[in-house]
């Protein structure tokens, strides 16, 4: 079992790695904070960012605009806070969760339209659907 990273308040700490100019990443961070997570963001240039994704074993086809790490799991892209909370409660054997691309209507990508999208759980052997989010 992964070690828990918690703040003094007891909320799970999410370490987020992101591009400094990405507004949607900031929207996702705000969503996490509003959902009770303690978030620490680190902005970095693109070359360093690719190294982070490699270090945390995020497959190229799942990569998105930001990477988070919480309680031993990797969170890639616009994963809703409720899905992260479920992951932390159930503690499945996995590397983490990902929402590939930037679907409109996902946290941080709010807009007038909503696309359906899937949150994928991935490990070293592949990926499977963790949660569906209809339009």
Secondary structure as UniProt FT lines:
FT   TURN            8..9
FT   STRAND          12..18
FT   TURN            20..21
FT   HELIX           23..34
FT   TURN            35..36
FT   STRAND          38..43
FT   HELIX           46..55
FT   TURN            56..57
FT   HELIX           60..62
FT   STRAND          66..70
FT   TURN            71..72
FT   STRAND          73..77
FT   HELIX           81..90
FT   STRAND          96..99
FT   TURN            104..105
FT   TURN            107..108
FT   STRAND          117..123
FT   TURN            124..125
FT   STRAND          126..133
//
